[in-house]
Amino acid sequence: MERFAIKGKWFMVMSLVLSLTTMSVLGGLGKWPSPVTPALAQVAGPLIMEKPPPPEEKKEGAPATCGPMISDTCNPIGAGKYSMQVWWALSFYPGVFSQNWRSVNAGGNFYTFYMPVKFTYGPTKDMEMYVIVPFIHNWVNSVTVPGPNGETSASYSGIGDITAIVKYNLLPEIDWRPAVSGVAGFASIPTGHASRLNPALLGQDAVGTGALTFTTGVNLYKWLKPVLLYSNIWINSPVNLYPIGSNPARNVRSREYVTFNLAAEYPINKKFVALLEMYSNWTWNNLNTALGYQTPQTVIGVLPALEFIATDQMSFALGCSFDLAGKNGVQKYTPMLTALYTF
């Protein structure tokens, strides 16, 4: 029994010495044992608890469309970009608006083929310049009031008045505010035939206004998902370049007018877009003009249309405008097709 007691004491002493030796070695290394942890958790500093940054949210943009057919767009084309747009329109004249907003008989079968070509360029950021050059062909038959030599039909073709406009983005669109662009330029530069009209042509040779028309105004745009909204408010001040003379029927006369348009686009899918426009001109001078005169009048109308987005650069729109009410001017409805290409 004594031998076992001595062995037990010896074992305890050896265990104590071994423990002290181990602690001394570890102490010399300057660390204590620790449980195994993942490599990322062993990195010193605050990165241990930092979460990766969230991905940057991309703001959804409005879908690409052809744009309104009559109303002007708001956002300028990109800097250094070009575009060309062509319209093909054929107007039919079922009547004439009187001074009392009544539609009366037109006194014949009148038609106008209208093909304006629009060239647009963005010289700098937020600025756009465009020029519209129209080709016009008027013709009439079966008139009830013949010409001086008994003419009951006539036709005439020519280049109409050129439009030149500069547009600048004043305010970008934000969540609660529409985009606002300022517009200035000429609604008409008198390049079309408008003076010394031939009575035998029954007014069909009037393919211009005979006025240099200064234009200022604003365009508005807002995307209320999924609808795209547009508006134009322009003031147009013409300067008539030809005197009336003793025979007012021989010269076209223009007067001041306000343009107010609204348009809405609804994307049906990635290729087709529904379009609805309300267009209007408002004048405050009573002046009757014969059919064929390309002069402003008081008129209110609508245009439903369907757009087709062929590619990122090419789009088309097909629709028809209807003059619903007016005074001192013609009443017409106009099927039209437009094609837009951006370079």
Backbone hydrogen bonds in HBPLUS format (Angstrom, degrees):
<---DONOR---> <-ACCEPTOR-->    atom                        ^
c    i                          cat <-CA-CA->   ^        H-A-AA   ^      H-
h    n   atom  resd res      DA  || num        DHA   H-A  angle D-A-AA Bond
n    s   type  num  typ     dist DA aas  dist angle  dist       angle   num
A0005-ALA N   A0001-MET O   3.10 MM   4  6.39 150.3  2.20 146.0 154.2     1
A0006-ILE N   A0002-GLU O   3.02 MM   4  6.31 155.4  2.08 148.8 154.4     2
A0007-LYS N   A0003-ARG O   3.04 MM   4  6.32 162.1  2.08 150.1 154.7     3
A0008-GLY N   A0004-PHE O   2.95 MM   4  6.12 151.1  2.03 143.1 151.1     4
A0009-LYS N   A0005-ALA O   3.04 MM   4  6.32 156.8  2.10 147.5 152.8     5
A0010-TRP N   A0006-ILE O   2.90 MM   4  6.15 159.3  1.94 149.8 156.3     6
A0011-PHE N   A0007-LYS O   2.92 MM   4  6.13 152.0  2.00 146.4 153.5     7
A0012-MET N   A0008-GLY O   3.09 MM   4  6.33 153.6  2.16 145.2 151.8     8
A0013-VAL N   A0009-LYS O   2.98 MM   4  6.26 157.0  2.04 152.3 158.1     9
A0014-MET N   A0010-TRP O   3.01 MM   4  6.21 164.0  2.04 149.5 153.6    10
A0015-SER N   A0011-PHE O   2.98 MM   4  6.13 154.3  2.05 143.9 151.0    11
A0016-LEU N   A0012-MET O   3.01 MM   4  6.20 154.1  2.08 144.6 151.2    12
A0017-VAL N   A0013-VAL O   2.96 MM   4  6.23 158.6  2.01 151.7 157.3    13
A0018-LEU N   A0014-MET O   2.95 MM   4  6.12 158.5  2.00 147.4 153.2    14
A0019-SER N   A0015-SER O   2.98 MM   4  6.18 155.1  2.04 144.7 151.3    15
A0020-LEU N   A0016-LEU O   3.01 MM   4  6.23 164.5  2.04 150.7 154.3    16
A0021-THR N   A0017-VAL O   2.93 MM   4  6.09 153.5  2.00 146.3 153.9    17
A0022-THR N   A0018-LEU O   3.04 MM   4  6.24 159.0  2.08 147.4 152.2    18
A0023-MET N   A0019-SER O   3.04 MM   4  6.29 164.3  2.06 153.5 157.2    19
A0024-SER N   A0020-LEU O   2.98 MM   4  6.09 150.3  2.07 141.9 150.3    20
A0025-VAL N   A0021-THR O   3.01 MM   4  6.27 155.2  2.08 148.2 154.3    21
A0026-LEU N   A0022-THR O   3.01 MM   4  6.25 169.0  2.02 155.0 157.6    22
A0027-GLY N   A0023-MET O   2.83 MM   4  5.87 151.7  1.91 141.7 150.5    23
A0028-GLY N   A0024-SER O   2.94 MM   4  6.13 146.6  2.05 140.3 148.8    24
A0029-LEU N   A0025-VAL O   3.11 MM   4  6.49 139.1  2.29 140.4 151.4    25
A0029-LEU N   A0026-LEU O   3.09 MM   3  5.03 124.1  2.41  91.9 106.3    26
A0030-GLY N   A0027-GLY O   3.04 MM   3  4.99 145.1  2.17  96.8 107.6    27
A0041-ALA N   A0038-PRO O   3.14 MM   3  5.44 125.6  2.46 104.2 117.3    28
A0042-GLN N   A0039-ALA O   3.08 MM   3  5.27 148.4  2.18 103.5 113.2    29
A0043-VAL N   A0040-LEU O   3.31 MM   3  5.59 167.4  2.33 108.2 111.9    30
A0048-ILE N   A0045-GLY O   3.45 MM   3  6.48 173.1  2.45 123.5 125.2    31
A0049-MET N   A0046-PRO O   3.21 MM   3  6.03 145.4  2.33 123.9 127.7    32
A0081-LYS N   A0078-GLY O   3.03 MM   3  5.38 157.9  2.08 135.7 134.4    33
A0080-GLY N   A0122-GLY O   2.56 MM  42  5.23 163.3  1.58 163.5 158.2    34
A0122-GLY N   A0081-LYS O   3.07 MM  41  5.46 151.7  2.15 154.9 158.5    35
A0343-PHE N   A0082-TYR O   2.83 MM 261  5.24 153.7  1.89 135.3 144.0    36
A0083-SER N   A0120-THR O   3.05 MM  37  5.15 143.6  2.19 141.5 140.6    37
A0120-THR N   A0083-SER O   2.98 MM  37  5.15 171.5  1.99 151.3 151.5    38
A0084-MET N   A0341-TYR O   2.91 MM 257  5.48 155.7  1.97 155.3 163.2    39
A0341-TYR N   A0084-MET O   2.94 MM 257  5.48 161.9  1.97 155.0 161.0    40
A0085-GLN N   A0118-LYS O   2.93 MM  33  5.04 156.8  1.98 142.1 149.2    41
A0118-LYS N   A0085-GLN O   2.75 MM  33  5.04 172.5  1.76 159.6 162.2    42
A0086-VAL N   A0339-ALA O   3.02 MM 253  5.51 155.4  2.08 152.3 159.5    43
A0339-ALA N   A0086-VAL O   2.98 MM 253  5.51 150.9  2.07 151.1 160.4    44
A0087-TRP N   A0116-PRO O   3.13 MM  29  5.63 159.5  2.17 161.9 166.5    45
A0088-TRP N   A0337-LEU O   2.79 MM 249  5.25 149.7  1.88 156.2 164.5    46
A0337-LEU N   A0088-TRP O   2.95 MM 249  5.25 150.7  2.04 139.9 149.2    47
A0089-ALA N   A0114-TYR O   2.94 MM  25  5.08 152.9  2.02 151.9 158.6    48
A0114-TYR N   A0089-ALA O   2.78 MM  25  5.08 168.5  1.80 151.3 155.2    49
A0090-LEU N   A0335-PRO O   3.17 MM 245  5.88 159.5  2.21 164.3 170.6    50
A0091-SER N   A0112-THR O   2.74 MM  21  5.03 165.9  1.76 154.5 156.3    51
A0112-THR N   A0091-SER O   3.19 MM  21  5.03 149.0  2.29 132.6 136.6    52
A0092-PHE N   A0333-TYR O   3.00 MM 241  5.57 160.8  2.03 154.3 159.6    53
A0333-TYR N   A0092-PHE O   3.02 MM 241  5.57 147.2  2.13 149.0 159.3    54
A0331-GLN N   A0095-GLY O   3.04 MM 236  5.26 151.7  2.12 142.9 134.3    55
A0096-VAL N   A0104-VAL O   2.86 MM   8  5.29 150.8  1.94 142.6 151.4    56
A0104-VAL N   A0096-VAL O   2.80 MM   8  5.29 167.6  1.81 152.6 155.2    57
A0097-PHE N   A0329-GLY O   2.68 MM 232  5.30 152.4  1.75 159.3 168.2    58
A0329-GLY N   A0097-PHE O   3.35 MM 232  5.30 154.8  2.42 128.5 135.6    59
A0098-SER N   A0102-ARG O   2.75 MM   4  5.27 157.5  1.80 152.4 160.3    60
A0101-TRP N   A0098-SER O   3.34 MM   3  5.46 149.5  2.44 114.3 111.5    61
A0328-ASN N   A0098-SER O   3.23 MM 230  5.21 145.4  2.36  96.4 106.3    62
A0144-THR N   A0107-GLY O   2.96 MM  37  5.21 154.5  2.03 130.9 132.0    63
A0109-ASN N   A0141-ASN O   2.93 MM  32  5.33 172.3  1.93 171.8 170.4    64
A0141-ASN N   A0109-ASN O   3.06 MM  32  5.33 144.2  2.19 134.1 145.1    65
A0111-TYR N   A0139-TRP O   2.94 MM  28  5.49 147.6  2.05 168.7 173.1    66
A0139-TRP N   A0111-TYR O   3.11 MM  28  5.49 158.7  2.16 146.0 146.1    67
A0113-PHE N   A0137-HIS O   2.83 MM  24  5.09 165.9  1.85 149.9 153.4    68
A0137-HIS N   A0113-PHE O   2.91 MM  24  5.09 152.3  1.99 150.4 155.7    69
A0115-MET N   A0135-PHE O   2.85 MM  20  5.05 166.7  1.87 156.7 159.1    70
A0135-PHE N   A0115-MET O   3.02 MM  20  5.05 157.0  2.08 112.6 119.8    71
A0117-VAL N   A0133-VAL O   2.92 MM  16  5.30 152.8  2.00 128.1 135.9    72
A0133-VAL N   A0117-VAL O   2.91 MM  16  5.30 162.3  1.94 150.6 152.2    73
A0119-PHE N   A0131-VAL O   2.89 MM  12  5.37 162.5  1.92 157.2 161.9    74
A0131-VAL N   A0119-PHE O   2.95 MM  12  5.37 151.2  2.04 147.1 156.0    75
A0121-TYR N   A0129-MET O   2.86 MM   8  5.41 155.8  1.92 159.0 166.8    76
A0129-MET N   A0121-TYR O   2.89 MM   8  5.41 160.2  1.93 159.5 166.2    77
A0127-MET N   A0124-THR O   3.31 MM   3  5.56 157.4  2.37 128.6 125.6    78
A0169-ASN N   A0126-ASP O   2.85 MM  43  5.04 160.8  1.88 147.3 153.3    79
A0128-GLU N   A0167-LYS O   2.81 MM  39  5.03 153.4  1.88 152.6 155.9    80
A0167-LYS N   A0128-GLU O   2.75 MM  39  5.03 168.5  1.77 156.3 158.6    81
A0130-TYR N   A0165-ILE O   2.99 MM  35  5.54 162.8  2.02 157.7 162.2    82
A0165-ILE N   A0130-TYR O   2.99 MM  35  5.54 164.2  2.02 160.1 165.3    83
A0132-ILE N   A0163-THR O   2.83 MM  31  4.97 156.9  1.88 141.6 148.0    84
A0163-THR N   A0132-ILE O   3.02 MM  31  4.97 161.8  2.06 141.4 147.2    85
A0160-GLY N   A0134-PRO O   2.92 MM  26  5.35 160.3  1.96 141.2 147.7    86
A0136-ILE N   A0158-GLY O   2.89 MM  22  5.55 171.1  1.89 166.5 169.6    87
A0158-GLY N   A0136-ILE O   2.93 MM  22  5.55 151.1  2.02 158.0 165.5    88
A0138-ASN N   A0156-TYR O   2.86 MM  18  5.38 152.4  1.93 167.1 169.4    89
A0156-TYR N   A0138-ASN O   2.87 MM  18  5.38 151.4  1.95 153.2 155.4    90
A0140-VAL N   A0154-ALA O   2.88 MM  14  5.49 152.6  1.96 162.4 165.6    91
A0154-ALA N   A0140-VAL O   3.05 MM  14  5.49 149.7  2.15 137.9 142.9    92
A0143-VAL N   A0152-THR O   3.25 MM   9  5.01 167.8  2.27 131.6 135.2    93
A0147-GLY N   A0151-GLU O   2.81 MM   4  4.61 149.2  1.90 125.8 136.3    94
A0150-GLY N   A0147-GLY O   3.01 MM   3  5.01 160.5  2.05 116.3 114.9    95
A0162-ILE N   A0189-ILE O   3.19 MM  27  5.06 141.0  2.35 145.9 142.5    96
A0189-ILE N   A0162-ILE O   2.69 MM  27  5.06 132.6  1.91 143.1 158.6    97
A0164-ALA N   A0186-PHE O   3.02 MM  22  5.25 156.9  2.08 146.7 153.7    98
A0186-PHE N   A0164-ALA O   2.77 MM  22  5.25 169.7  1.78 159.7 162.0    99
A0166-VAL N   A0184-ALA O   2.85 MM  18  5.52 166.4  1.87 167.4 171.8   100
A0184-ALA N   A0166-VAL O   3.07 MM  18  5.52 153.9  2.14 155.5 162.6   101
A0168-TYR N   A0182-GLY O   2.96 MM  14  5.30 158.2  2.01 149.1 156.0   102
A0182-GLY N   A0168-TYR O   2.78 MM  14  5.30 148.7  1.88 161.6 159.9   103
A0170-LEU N   A0180-VAL O   2.78 MM  10  5.57 132.6  2.00 138.2 153.6   104
A0171-LEU N   A0180-VAL O   3.02 MM   9  5.01 162.4  2.05 143.0 145.6   105
A0180-VAL N   A0171-LEU O   2.91 MM   9  5.01 159.7  1.95 140.8 146.1   106
A0174-ILE N   A0177-ARG O   3.07 MM   3  5.23 162.1  2.11 144.5 150.3   107
A0177-ARG N   A0174-ILE O   3.33 MM   3  5.23 144.1  2.46  98.1 108.2   108
A0179-ALA N   A0221-TYR O   2.75 MM  42  5.09 149.4  1.84 159.7 159.9   109
A0221-TYR N   A0179-ALA O   3.06 MM  42  5.09 141.4  2.21 139.5 142.5   110
A0181-SER N   A0219-ASN O   2.94 MM  38  5.14 163.1  1.97 150.2 154.7   111
A0219-ASN N   A0181-SER O   2.87 MM  38  5.14 154.9  1.94 146.5 154.0   112
A0183-VAL N   A0217-GLY O   2.86 MM  34  5.12 161.2  1.90 146.6 143.0   113
A0217-GLY N   A0183-VAL O   3.06 MM  34  5.12 136.6  2.26 145.1 140.5   114
A0185-GLY N   A0215-THR O   3.01 MM  30  5.30 135.5  2.21 153.2 152.1   115
A0215-THR N   A0185-GLY O   2.89 MM  30  5.30 160.7  1.93 144.1 141.8   116
A0187-ALA N   A0213-THR O   2.94 MM  26  5.44 134.9  2.15 143.4 153.3   117
A0213-THR N   A0188-SER O   2.99 MM  25  5.12 160.0  2.03 143.9 150.4   118
A0191-THR N   A0189-ILE O   2.57 MM   2  5.85 126.5  1.85 123.9 107.7   119
A0207-VAL N   A0193-HIS O   2.97 MM  14  5.35 137.9  2.16 146.9 158.6   120
A0252-VAL N   A0194-ALA O   3.29 MM  58  5.71 156.1  2.35 164.6 167.9   121
A0197-LEU N   A0250-ARG O   3.36 MM  53  5.12 172.3  2.36 132.9 135.1   122
A0201-LEU N   A0198-ASN O   2.89 MM   3  5.52 155.1  1.95 119.5 127.1   123
A0202-LEU N   A0199-PRO O   3.12 MM   3  5.40 164.2  2.15 111.6 114.5   124
A0204-GLN N   A0201-LEU O   2.94 MM   3  5.59 166.6  1.95 126.8 129.7   125
A0206-ALA N   A0203-GLY O   3.35 MM   3  5.80 161.4  2.39 113.4 114.8   126
A0241-LEU N   A0210-GLY O   3.03 MM  31  6.01 172.9  2.04 161.6 163.7   127
A0212-LEU N   A0239-VAL O   3.10 MM  27  5.18 159.4  2.15 137.0 135.6   128
A0239-VAL N   A0212-LEU O   2.91 MM  27  5.18 138.8  2.09 120.9 133.4   129
A0214-PHE N   A0237-SER O   2.97 MM  23  5.13 155.6  2.03 137.8 129.8   130
A0237-SER N   A0214-PHE O   2.80 MM  23  5.13 166.6  1.82 154.2 158.5   131
A0216-THR N   A0235-ILE O   3.18 MM  19  5.57 155.9  2.24 148.7 155.8   132
A0235-ILE N   A0216-THR O   2.81 MM  19  5.57 167.4  1.82 172.7 176.9   133
A0218-VAL N   A0233-ILE O   3.04 MM  15  5.57 151.6  2.12 146.1 150.7   134
A0233-ILE N   A0218-VAL O   3.03 MM  15  5.57 159.2  2.08 166.7 170.7   135
A0220-LEU N   A0231-SER O   2.83 MM  11  5.00 161.2  1.87 145.3 149.7   136
A0231-SER N   A0220-LEU O   3.07 MM  11  5.00 139.3  2.25 138.7 135.2   137
A0222-LYS N   A0229-LEU O   3.07 MM   7  5.24 153.9  2.14 138.9 143.6   138
A0229-LEU N   A0222-LYS O   2.85 MM   7  5.24 169.3  1.87 157.5 160.9   139
A0224-LEU N   A0227-VAL O   2.85 MM   3  5.21 141.8  2.00 166.5 172.9   140
A0227-VAL N   A0224-LEU O   2.78 MM   3  5.21 137.3  1.96 138.1 126.3   141
A0228-LEU N   A0265-GLU O   2.96 MM  37  5.03 161.7  1.99 143.1 149.2   142
A0265-GLU N   A0228-LEU O   2.86 MM  37  5.03 154.1  1.93 143.7 152.2   143
A0230-TYR N   A0263-ALA O   2.89 MM  33  5.00 154.6  1.95 149.1 148.4   144
A0263-ALA N   A0230-TYR O   3.08 MM  33  5.00 152.0  2.16 135.3 132.2   145
A0232-ASN N   A0261-ASN O   3.04 MM  29  5.06 154.4  2.11 132.8 136.5   146
A0261-ASN N   A0232-ASN O   3.04 MM  29  5.06 155.7  2.10 135.6 142.9   147
A0234-TRP N   A0259-THR O   2.93 MM  25  4.99 161.5  1.97 143.4 149.6   148
A0259-THR N   A0234-TRP O   2.90 MM  25  4.99 156.5  1.95 138.3 146.0   149
A0236-ASN N   A0257-TYR O   2.93 MM  21  5.41 162.6  1.96 170.7 176.5   150
A0257-TYR N   A0236-ASN O   3.15 MM  21  5.41 159.5  2.20 144.8 150.9   151
A0250-ARG N   A0247-ASN O   3.05 MM   3  5.84 170.1  2.06 126.4 129.6   152
A0251-ASN N   A0248-PRO O   3.33 MM   3  5.84 169.7  2.35 116.0 118.8   153
A0258-VAL N   A0282-TRP O   2.86 MM  24  5.07 151.4  1.95 138.1 146.3   154
A0282-TRP N   A0258-VAL O   2.83 MM  24  5.07 142.4  1.97 140.2 152.0   155
A0260-PHE N   A0280-SER O   3.09 MM  20  5.41 161.5  2.13 139.7 145.5   156
A0262-LEU N   A0278-MET O   2.84 MM  16  5.11 158.7  1.89 151.8 157.9   157
A0278-MET N   A0262-LEU O   2.77 MM  16  5.11 163.6  1.80 151.1 153.3   158
A0264-ALA N   A0276-LEU O   2.92 MM  12  5.46 150.3  2.00 151.7 161.4   159
A0276-LEU N   A0264-ALA O   3.01 MM  12  5.46 153.1  2.08 155.4 163.1   160
A0266-TYR N   A0274-ALA O   2.78 MM   8  5.05 157.6  1.83 148.1 154.7   161
A0274-ALA N   A0266-TYR O   2.89 MM   8  5.05 165.8  1.91 144.3 139.8   162
A0268-ILE N   A0272-PHE O   2.87 MM   4  5.51 144.5  1.99 136.0 147.0   163
A0269-ASN N   A0272-PHE O   3.30 MM   3  5.55 161.6  2.33 146.9 147.6   164
A0309-ILE N   A0271-LYS O   2.75 MM  38  4.85 165.2  1.77 145.6 150.9   165
A0273-VAL N   A0307-GLU O   3.10 MM  34  4.89 155.0  2.17 124.9 129.4   166
A0307-GLU N   A0273-VAL O   2.73 MM  34  4.89 173.8  1.74 157.7 159.4   167
A0275-LEU N   A0305-ALA O   2.95 MM  30  4.96 166.2  1.97 145.4 141.0   168
A0305-ALA N   A0275-LEU O   2.86 MM  30  4.96 152.5  1.94 149.6 146.0   169
A0277-GLU N   A0303-LEU O   2.88 MM  26  4.98 151.6  1.96 133.5 142.9   170
A0303-LEU N   A0277-GLU O   2.89 MM  26  4.98 149.2  1.98 138.1 140.2   171
A0279-TYR N   A0301-GLY O   3.00 MM  22  5.41 152.0  2.08 134.7 143.6   172
A0301-GLY N   A0279-TYR O   2.96 MM  22  5.41 160.3  2.00 160.8 161.4   173
A0281-ASN N   A0299-VAL O   3.05 MM  18  5.42 149.3  2.14 145.1 154.0   174
A0299-VAL N   A0281-ASN O   3.01 MM  18  5.42 151.4  2.09 138.7 145.1   175
A0293-TYR N   A0290-ALA O   3.33 MM   3  6.10 156.7  2.39 137.3 139.3   176
A0327-LYS N   A0298-THR O   3.01 MM  29  5.46 150.1  2.10 141.1 144.2   177
A0300-ILE N   A0325-ALA O   2.81 MM  25  5.29 152.7  1.88 158.3 155.4   178
A0324-LEU N   A0300-ILE O   2.75 MM  24  5.76 141.9  1.89 140.9 153.7   179
A0325-ALA N   A0300-ILE O   3.18 MM  25  5.29 158.0  2.23 146.5 149.2   180
A0302-VAL N   A0322-PHE O   3.07 MM  20  5.50 146.2  2.19 144.5 149.6   181
A0322-PHE N   A0302-VAL O   2.84 MM  20  5.50 152.7  1.92 159.3 168.5   182
A0320-CYS N   A0304-PRO O   3.30 MM  16  6.23 149.9  2.40 161.0 167.5   183
A0306-LEU N   A0318-LEU O   2.90 MM  12  5.48 154.9  1.97 146.9 152.7   184
A0318-LEU N   A0306-LEU O   2.98 MM  12  5.48 158.5  2.02 145.1 150.7   185
A0308-PHE N   A0316-PHE O   2.79 MM   8  5.13 161.5  1.83 140.9 144.0   186
A0316-PHE N   A0308-PHE O   2.86 MM   8  5.13 159.4  1.90 147.9 155.0   187
A0310-ALA N   A0314-MET O   3.07 MM   4  5.56 121.7  2.43 131.5 146.8   188
A0311-THR N   A0314-MET O   3.05 MM   3  5.07 170.1  2.06 144.0 145.8   189
A0342-THR N   A0313-GLN O   2.94 MM  29  4.97 151.5  2.02 134.9 144.3   190
A0315-SER N   A0340-LEU O   3.02 MM  25  5.35 153.5  2.09 150.1 156.6   191
A0340-LEU N   A0315-SER O   2.90 MM  25  5.35 168.8  1.91 159.3 161.0   192
A0317-ALA N   A0338-THR O   3.03 MM  21  5.32 146.9  2.14 146.6 147.7   193
A0338-THR N   A0317-ALA O   2.94 MM  21  5.32 157.1  1.99 154.9 159.3   194
A0319-GLY N   A0336-MET O   3.00 MM  17  5.56 169.7  2.01 161.7 164.6   195
A0336-MET N   A0319-GLY O   2.85 MM  17  5.56 167.0  1.87 154.2 152.3   196
A0321-SER N   A0334-THR O   2.97 MM  13  5.07 159.3  2.01 130.5 130.4   197
A0334-THR N   A0321-SER O   2.88 MM  13  5.07 151.8  1.96 136.5 145.6   198
A0323-ASP N   A0332-LYS O   3.08 MM   9  5.71 158.5  2.13 163.7 170.5   199
